Amino acid sequence: MFLGAVTPRDLDRMPRLVRAIRRDGAVWVVWKKGMPALKEDHVRKAGLAAGLVDVKVASFSPTHSALKLVIPKAAR
């Protein structure tokens, strides 16, 4: 599942996405690089609050970054 985010408030949808993915699925959060309003730490914190852990960060495009979040193996 992909979640495009512009502000930290967009990450409030994370718990609903966790319920929508398969136990071995993932949520990729994509955001614009260089935006002080939304950083990798915001995404990671929202993921942890929803019960997810980050396993990969990627350059989604020249202008956007992405963080892959999954349900921890112990919780699957």
Biopython code that builds the backbone (N, CA, C, O; Angstrom):
import numpy as np
from Bio.PDB.StructureBuilder import StructureBuilder

atoms = [
    (1, "MET", "N", (0.845, -1.145, 0.000)),
    (1, "MET", "CA", (0.000, 0.000, 0.000)),
    (1, "MET", "C", (0.908, 1.230, 0.000)),
    (1, "MET", "O", (1.969, 1.221, 0.624)),
    (2, "PHE", "N", (0.495, 2.276, -0.693)),
    (2, "PHE", "CA", (1.240, 3.530, -0.730)),
    (2, "PHE", "C", (0.422, 4.643, -0.088)),
    (2, "PHE", "O", (-0.790, 4.732, -0.284)),
    (3, "LEU", "N", (1.094, 5.480, 0.670)),
    (3, "LEU", "CA", (0.476, 6.650, 1.281)),
    (3, "LEU", "C", (1.301, 7.860, 0.891)),
    (3, "LEU", "O", (2.465, 7.969, 1.276)),
    (4, "GLY", "N", (0.711, 8.766, 0.134)),
    (4, "GLY", "CA", (1.361, 10.028, -0.189)),
    (4, "GLY", "C", (1.098, 11.004, 0.941)),
    (4, "GLY", "O", (-0.052, 11.200, 1.336)),
    (5, "ALA", "N", (2.148, 11.621, 1.468)),
    (5, "ALA", "CA", (2.001, 12.525, 2.612)),
    (5, "ALA", "C", (2.653, 13.872, 2.306)),
    (5, "ALA", "O", (3.705, 13.946, 1.672)),
    (6, "VAL", "N", (1.998, 14.932, 2.777)),
    (6, "VAL", "CA", (2.520, 16.292, 2.622)),
    (6, "VAL", "C", (2.821, 16.893, 3.988)),
    (6, "VAL", "O", (3.787, 17.639, 4.147)),
    (7, "THR", "N", (1.985, 16.561, 4.976)),
    (7, "THR", "CA", (2.162, 17.076, 6.328)),
    (7, "THR", "C", (2.103, 15.904, 7.315)),
    (7, "THR", "O", (1.602, 14.835, 6.967)),
    (8, "PRO", "N", (2.604, 16.090, 8.533)),
    (8, "PRO", "CA", (2.492, 15.021, 9.537)),
    (8, "PRO", "C", (1.048, 14.583, 9.774)),
    (8, "PRO", "O", (0.802, 13.425, 10.109)),
    (9, "ARG", "N", (0.115, 15.476, 9.606)),
    (9, "ARG", "CA", (-1.303, 15.127, 9.800)),
    (9, "ARG", "C", (-1.766, 14.037, 8.822)),
    (9, "ARG", "O", (-2.646, 13.240, 9.148)),
    (10, "ASP", "N", (-1.176, 14.008, 7.639)),
    (10, "ASP", "CA", (-1.520, 12.963, 6.667)),
    (10, "ASP", "C", (-1.190, 11.567, 7.203)),
    (10, "ASP", "O", (-1.786, 10.574, 6.785)),
    (11, "LEU", "N", (-0.246, 11.507, 8.119)),
    (11, "LEU", "CA", (0.174, 10.223, 8.688)),
    (11, "LEU", "C", (-0.836, 9.678, 9.695)),
    (11, "LEU", "O", (-0.710, 8.538, 10.142)),
    (12, "ASP", "N", (-1.832, 10.480, 10.053)),
    (12, "ASP", "CA", (-2.888, 10.014, 10.967)),
    (12, "ASP", "C", (-3.667, 8.846, 10.378)),
    (12, "ASP", "O", (-4.358, 8.137, 11.110)),
    (13, "ARG", "N", (-3.568, 8.633, 9.070)),
    (13, "ARG", "CA", (-4.283, 7.530, 8.413)),
    (13, "ARG", "C", (-3.567, 6.191, 8.585)),
    (13, "ARG", "O", (-4.108, 5.148, 8.219)),
    (14, "MET", "N", (-2.357, 6.216, 9.140)),
    (14, "MET", "CA", (-1.546, 5.007, 9.253)),
    (14, "MET", "C", (-2.255, 3.846, 9.954)),
    (14, "MET", "O", (-2.217, 2.735, 9.426)),
    (15, "PRO", "N", (-2.905, 4.033, 11.119)),
    (15, "PRO", "CA", (-3.561, 2.884, 11.770)),
    (15, "PRO", "C", (-4.608, 2.200, 10.883)),
    (15, "PRO", "O", (-4.756, 0.979, 10.925)),
    (16, "ARG", "N", (-5.322, 2.978, 10.094)),
    (16, "ARG", "CA", (-6.322, 2.400, 9.197)),
    (16, "ARG", "C", (-5.649, 1.581, 8.091)),
    (16, "ARG", "O", (-6.165, 0.542, 7.679)),
    (17, "LEU", "N", (-4.503, 2.054, 7.618)),
    (17, "LEU", "CA", (-3.775, 1.321, 6.579)),
    (17, "LEU", "C", (-3.214, 0.012, 7.111)),
    (17, "LEU", "O", (-3.176, -0.987, 6.393)),
    (18, "VAL", "N", (-2.778, 0.012, 8.371)),
    (18, "VAL", "CA", (-2.255, -1.214, 8.976)),
    (18, "VAL", "C", (-3.321, -2.296, 8.964)),
    (18, "VAL", "O", (-3.022, -3.463, 8.709)),
    (19, "ARG", "N", (-4.552, -1.921, 9.236)),
    (19, "ARG", "CA", (-5.643, -2.905, 9.237)),
    (19, "ARG", "C", (-5.976, -3.389, 7.827)),
    (19, "ARG", "O", (-6.580, -4.449, 7.666)),
    (20, "ALA", "N", (-5.589, -2.625, 6.807)),
    (20, "ALA", "CA", (-5.934, -2.975, 5.429)),
    (20, "ALA", "C", (-4.887, -3.852, 4.747)),
    (20, "ALA", "O", (-5.183, -4.483, 3.731)),
    (21, "ILE", "N", (-3.669, -3.902, 5.288)),
    (21, "ILE", "CA", (-2.634, -4.696, 4.628)),
    (21, "ILE", "C", (-2.640, -6.133, 5.143)),
    (21, "ILE", "O", (-3.141, -6.415, 6.231)),
    (22, "ARG", "N", (-2.076, -7.032, 4.341)),
    (22, "ARG", "CA", (-1.879, -8.405, 4.792)),
    (22, "ARG", "C", (-0.820, -8.398, 5.882)),
    (22, "ARG", "O", (-0.038, -7.452, 5.977)),
    (23, "ARG", "N", (-0.784, -9.414, 6.684)),
    (23, "ARG", "CA", (0.180, -9.490, 7.801)),
    (23, "ARG", "C", (1.619, -9.393, 7.314)),
    (23, "ARG", "O", (2.477, -8.866, 8.023)),
    (24, "ASP", "N", (1.894, -9.899, 6.103)),
    (24, "ASP", "CA", (3.240, -9.815, 5.553)),
    (24, "ASP", "C", (3.366, -8.708, 4.508)),
    (24, "ASP", "O", (4.320, -8.676, 3.731)),
    (25, "GLY", "N", (2.388, -7.800, 4.504)),
    (25, "GLY", "CA", (2.395, -6.689, 3.563)),
    (25, "GLY", "C", (3.209, -5.510, 4.080)),
    (25, "GLY", "O", (3.911, -5.610, 5.086)),
    (26, "ALA", "N", (3.098, -4.408, 3.379)),
    (26, "ALA", "CA", (3.870, -3.223, 3.749)),
    (26, "ALA", "C", (3.095, -1.955, 3.410)),
    (26, "ALA", "O", (2.213, -1.948, 2.551)),
    (27, "VAL", "N", (3.449, -0.901, 4.101)),
    (27, "VAL", "CA", (2.964, 0.443, 3.787)),
    (27, "VAL", "C", (4.191, 1.253, 3.377)),
    (27, "VAL", "O", (5.147, 1.376, 4.143)),
    (28, "TRP", "N", (4.157, 1.793, 2.191)),
    (28, "TRP", "CA", (5.198, 2.707, 1.728)),
    (28, "TRP", "C", (4.657, 4.124, 1.876)),
    (28, "TRP", "O", (3.608, 4.451, 1.321)),
    (29, "VAL", "N", (5.356, 4.952, 2.610)),
    (29, "VAL", "CA", (4.968, 6.362, 2.742)),
    (29, "VAL", "C", (5.898, 7.164, 1.840)),
    (29, "VAL", "O", (7.120, 7.042, 1.926)),
    (30, "VAL", "N", (5.314, 7.976, 0.983)),
    (30, "VAL", "CA", (6.062, 8.776, 0.013)),
    (30, "VAL", "C", (5.839, 10.253, 0.333)),
    (30, "VAL", "O", (4.706, 10.693, 0.525)),
    (31, "TRP", "N", (6.941, 11.014, 0.386)),
    (31, "TRP", "CA", (6.842, 12.449, 0.662)),
    (31, "TRP", "C", (7.904, 13.192, -0.127)),
    (31, "TRP", "O", (8.899, 12.605, -0.551)),
    (32, "LYS", "N", (7.687, 14.490, -0.324)),
    (32, "LYS", "CA", (8.603, 15.328, -1.088)),
    (32, "LYS", "C", (9.884, 15.574, -0.297)),
    (32, "LYS", "O", (9.844, 15.895, 0.891)),
    (33, "LYS", "N", (11.013, 15.418, -0.969)),
    (33, "LYS", "CA", (12.316, 15.651, -0.338)),
    (33, "LYS", "C", (12.475, 17.134, 0.019)),
    (33, "LYS", "O", (11.964, 18.020, -0.665)),
    (34, "GLY", "N", (13.199, 17.364, 1.109)),
    (34, "GLY", "CA", (13.556, 18.725, 1.484)),
    (34, "GLY", "C", (12.441, 19.560, 2.088)),
    (34, "GLY", "O", (12.574, 20.779, 2.198)),
    (35, "MET", "N", (11.353, 18.932, 2.476)),
    (35, "MET", "CA", (10.237, 19.662, 3.085)),
    (35, "MET", "C", (10.387, 19.619, 4.598)),
    (35, "MET", "O", (10.256, 18.550, 5.193)),
    (36, "PRO", "N", (10.658, 20.763, 5.240)),
    (36, "PRO", "CA", (10.847, 20.746, 6.694)),
    (36, "PRO", "C", (9.588, 20.346, 7.464)),
    (36, "PRO", "O", (9.684, 19.891, 8.604)),
    (37, "ALA", "N", (8.417, 20.508, 6.859)),
    (37, "ALA", "CA", (7.165, 20.170, 7.549)),
    (37, "ALA", "C", (7.005, 18.660, 7.724)),
    (37, "ALA", "O", (6.316, 18.218, 8.643)),
    (38, "LEU", "N", (7.627, 17.870, 6.860)),
    (38, "LEU", "CA", (7.498, 16.412, 6.937)),
    (38, "LEU", "C", (8.856, 15.787, 6.647)),
    (38, "LEU", "O", (9.417, 15.954, 5.564)),
    (39, "LYS", "N", (9.362, 15.075, 7.621)),
    (39, "LYS", "CA", (10.675, 14.434, 7.499)),
    (39, "LYS", "C", (10.560, 12.946, 7.801)),
    (39, "LYS", "O", (9.529, 12.461, 8.267)),
    (40, "GLU", "N", (11.636, 12.246, 7.523)),
    (40, "GLU", "CA", (11.683, 10.799, 7.759)),
    (40, "GLU", "C", (11.357, 10.450, 9.212)),
    (40, "GLU", "O", (10.700, 9.441, 9.470)),
    (41, "ASP", "N", (11.802, 11.258, 10.147)),
    (41, "ASP", "CA", (11.516, 11.002, 11.561)),
    (41, "ASP", "C", (10.025, 11.051, 11.864)),
    (41, "ASP", "O", (9.539, 10.279, 12.691)),
    (42, "HIS", "N", (9.290, 11.950, 11.204)),
    (42, "HIS", "CA", (7.834, 12.015, 11.382)),
    (42, "HIS", "C", (7.190, 10.707, 10.930)),
    (42, "HIS", "O", (6.323, 10.155, 11.606)),
    (43, "VAL", "N", (7.637, 10.225, 9.766)),
    (43, "VAL", "CA", (7.074, 8.994, 9.198)),
    (43, "VAL", "C", (7.383, 7.803, 10.107)),
    (43, "VAL", "O", (6.508, 6.989, 10.401)),
    (44, "ARG", "N", (8.627, 7.717, 10.539)),
    (44, "ARG", "CA", (9.035, 6.607, 11.410)),
    (44, "ARG", "C", (8.229, 6.614, 12.714)),
    (44, "ARG", "O", (7.769, 5.564, 13.164)),
    (45, "LYS", "N", (8.062, 7.774, 13.309)),
    (45, "LYS", "CA", (7.321, 7.894, 14.571)),
    (45, "LYS", "C", (5.855, 7.474, 14.386)),
    (45, "LYS", "O", (5.303, 6.762, 15.225)),
    (46, "ALA", "N", (5.237, 7.909, 13.303)),
    (46, "ALA", "CA", (3.842, 7.537, 13.035)),
    (46, "ALA", "C", (3.720, 6.039, 12.801)),
    (46, "ALA", "O", (2.756, 5.410, 13.239)),
    (47, "GLY", "N", (4.698, 5.473, 12.112)),
    (47, "GLY", "CA", (4.688, 4.029, 11.886)),
    (47, "GLY", "C", (4.786, 3.254, 13.190)),
    (47, "GLY", "O", (4.031, 2.307, 13.409)),
    (48, "LEU", "N", (5.706, 3.649, 14.051)),
    (48, "LEU", "CA", (5.853, 2.980, 15.349)),
    (48, "LEU", "C", (4.579, 3.078, 16.174)),
    (48, "LEU", "O", (4.176, 2.110, 16.820)),
    (49, "ALA", "N", (3.946, 4.245, 16.153)),
    (49, "ALA", "CA", (2.698, 4.435, 16.902)),
    (49, "ALA", "C", (1.589, 3.522, 16.376)),
    (49, "ALA", "O", (0.688, 3.140, 17.122)),
    (50, "ALA", "N", (1.657, 3.175, 15.088)),
    (50, "ALA", "CA", (0.652, 2.294, 14.485)),
    (50, "ALA", "C", (1.054, 0.824, 14.554)),
    (50, "ALA", "O", (0.326, -0.038, 14.061)),
    (51, "GLY", "N", (2.209, 0.525, 15.163)),
    (51, "GLY", "CA", (2.644, -0.855, 15.301)),
    (51, "GLY", "C", (3.521, -1.355, 14.174)),
    (51, "GLY", "O", (3.679, -2.563, 14.001)),
    (52, "LEU", "N", (4.098, -0.436, 13.399)),
    (52, "LEU", "CA", (4.944, -0.812, 12.276)),
    (52, "LEU", "C", (6.403, -0.465, 12.556)),
    (52, "LEU", "O", (6.701, 0.394, 13.387)),
    (53, "VAL", "N", (7.293, -1.134, 11.862)),
    (53, "VAL", "CA", (8.715, -0.814, 11.932)),
    (53, "VAL", "C", (9.202, -0.513, 10.514)),
    (53, "VAL", "O", (8.694, -1.062, 9.536)),
    (54, "ASP", "N", (10.197, 0.371, 10.426)),
    (54, "ASP", "CA", (10.730, 0.700, 9.103)),
    (54, "ASP", "C", (11.824, -0.289, 8.738)),
    (54, "ASP", "O", (12.636, -0.681, 9.575)),
    (55, "VAL", "N", (11.829, -0.684, 7.470)),
    (55, "VAL", "CA", (12.823, -1.644, 7.003)),
    (55, "VAL", "C", (13.615, -1.148, 5.803)),
    (55, "VAL", "O", (14.627, -1.748, 5.443)),
    (56, "LYS", "N", (13.170, -0.065, 5.180)),
    (56, "LYS", "CA", (13.877, 0.416, 4.006)),
    (56, "LYS", "C", (13.489, 1.852, 3.723)),
    (56, "LYS", "O", (12.321, 2.227, 3.823)),
    (57, "VAL", "N", (14.487, 2.652, 3.369)),
    (57, "VAL", "CA", (14.244, 4.004, 2.875)),
    (57, "VAL", "C", (14.758, 4.027, 1.445)),
    (57, "VAL", "O", (15.786, 3.426, 1.133)),
    (58, "ALA", "N", (14.036, 4.726, 0.581)),
    (58, "ALA", "CA", (14.412, 4.731, -0.832)),
    (58, "ALA", "C", (14.183, 6.094, -1.448)),
    (58, "ALA", "O", (13.351, 6.878, -0.992)),
    (59, "SER", "N", (14.938, 6.350, -2.488)),
    (59, "SER", "CA", (14.689, 7.528, -3.301)),
    (59, "SER", "C", (13.612, 7.119, -4.301)),
    (59, "SER", "O", (13.898, 6.433, -5.283)),
    (60, "PHE", "N", (12.393, 7.533, -4.055)),
    (60, "PHE", "CA", (11.248, 7.139, -4.877)),
    (60, "PHE", "C", (11.357, 7.745, -6.274)),
    (60, "PHE", "O", (11.002, 7.118, -7.272)),
    (61, "SER", "N", (11.858, 8.979, -6.319)),
    (61, "SER", "CA", (12.059, 9.704, -7.567)),
    (61, "SER", "C", (13.087, 10.799, -7.291)),
    (61, "SER", "O", (13.548, 10.924, -6.156)),
    (62, "PRO", "N", (13.452, 11.582, -8.275)),
    (62, "PRO", "CA", (14.384, 12.679, -7.997)),
    (62, "PRO", "C", (13.846, 13.697, -6.985)),
    (62, "PRO", "O", (14.623, 14.427, -6.369)),
    (63, "THR", "N", (12.532, 13.749, -6.812)),
    (63, "THR", "CA", (11.931, 14.744, -5.920)),
    (63, "THR", "C", (11.296, 14.169, -4.663)),
    (63, "THR", "O", (10.947, 14.923, -3.755)),
    (64, "HIS", "N", (11.137, 12.836, -4.589)),
    (64, "HIS", "CA", (10.422, 12.232, -3.470)),
    (64, "HIS", "C", (11.211, 11.085, -2.825)),
    (64, "HIS", "O", (11.942, 10.356, -3.495)),
    (65, "SER", "N", (11.041, 10.951, -1.515)),
    (65, "SER", "CA", (11.595, 9.843, -0.743)),
    (65, "SER", "C", (10.461, 8.912, -0.344)),
    (65, "SER", "O", (9.290, 9.286, -0.391)),
    (66, "ALA", "N", (10.822, 7.689, 0.051)),
    (66, "ALA", "CA", (9.820, 6.721, 0.499)),
    (66, "ALA", "C", (10.403, 5.887, 1.634)),
    (66, "ALA", "O", (11.597, 5.588, 1.652)),
    (67, "LEU", "N", (9.552, 5.521, 2.570)),
    (67, "LEU", "CA", (9.940, 4.670, 3.686)),
    (67, "LEU", "C", (9.000, 3.477, 3.716)),
    (67, "LEU", "O", (7.779, 3.640, 3.714)),
    (68, "LYS", "N", (9.569, 2.278, 3.745)),
    (68, "LYS", "CA", (8.785, 1.046, 3.800)),
    (68, "LYS", "C", (8.606, 0.650, 5.254)),
    (68, "LYS", "O", (9.576, 0.534, 6.003)),
    (69, "LEU", "N", (7.357, 0.443, 5.643)),
    (69, "LEU", "CA", (7.007, 0.064, 7.012)),
    (69, "LEU", "C", (6.262, -1.267, 6.984)),
    (69, "LEU", "O", (5.393, -1.487, 6.141)),
    (70, "VAL", "N", (6.613, -2.151, 7.917)),
    (70, "VAL", "CA", (5.979, -3.479, 7.984)),
    (70, "VAL", "C", (5.577, -3.801, 9.412)),
    (70, "VAL", "O", (6.042, -3.172, 10.363)),
    (71, "ILE", "N", (4.709, -4.786, 9.546)),
    (71, "ILE", "CA", (4.364, -5.323, 10.861)),
    (71, "ILE", "C", (5.562, -6.151, 11.327)),
    (71, "ILE", "O", (6.051, -6.983, 10.562)),
    (72, "PRO", "N", (6.049, -5.953, 12.546)),
    (72, "PRO", "CA", (7.205, -6.736, 13.007)),
    (72, "PRO", "C", (6.911, -8.243, 12.932)),
    (72, "PRO", "O", (5.786, -8.678, 13.180)),
    (73, "LYS", "N", (7.926, -9.018, 12.592)),
    (73, "LYS", "CA", (7.745, -10.473, 12.453)),
    (73, "LYS", "C", (7.138, -11.100, 13.700)),
    (73, "LYS", "O", (6.309, -12.003, 13.590)),
    (74, "ALA", "N", (7.526, -10.648, 14.862)),
    (74, "ALA", "CA", (7.016, -11.211, 16.115)),
    (74, "ALA", "C", (5.518, -10.973, 16.286)),
    (74, "ALA", "O", (4.861, -11.683, 17.047)),
    (75, "ALA", "N", (4.975, -9.978, 15.584)),
    (75, "ALA", "CA", (3.551, -9.645, 15.727)),
    (75, "ALA", "C", (2.701, -10.193, 14.587)),
    (75, "ALA", "O", (1.490, -9.972, 14.560)),
    (76, "ARG", "N", (3.309, -10.895, 13.660)),
    (76, "ARG", "CA", (2.535, -11.416, 12.508)),
    (76, "ARG", "C", (1.819, -12.695, 12.842)),
    (76, "ARG", "O", (1.131, -13.257, 11.991)),
]
sb = StructureBuilder()
sb.init_structure("model")
sb.init_model(0)
sb.init_chain("A")
sb.init_seg("    ")
for serial, (resi, resn, name, xyz) in enumerate(atoms, 1):
    if name == "N":
        sb.init_residue(resn, " ", resi, " ")
    sb.init_atom(name, np.array(xyz, "f"), 0.0, 1.0, " ", f" {name:<3s}", serial, name[0])
structure = sb.get_structure()
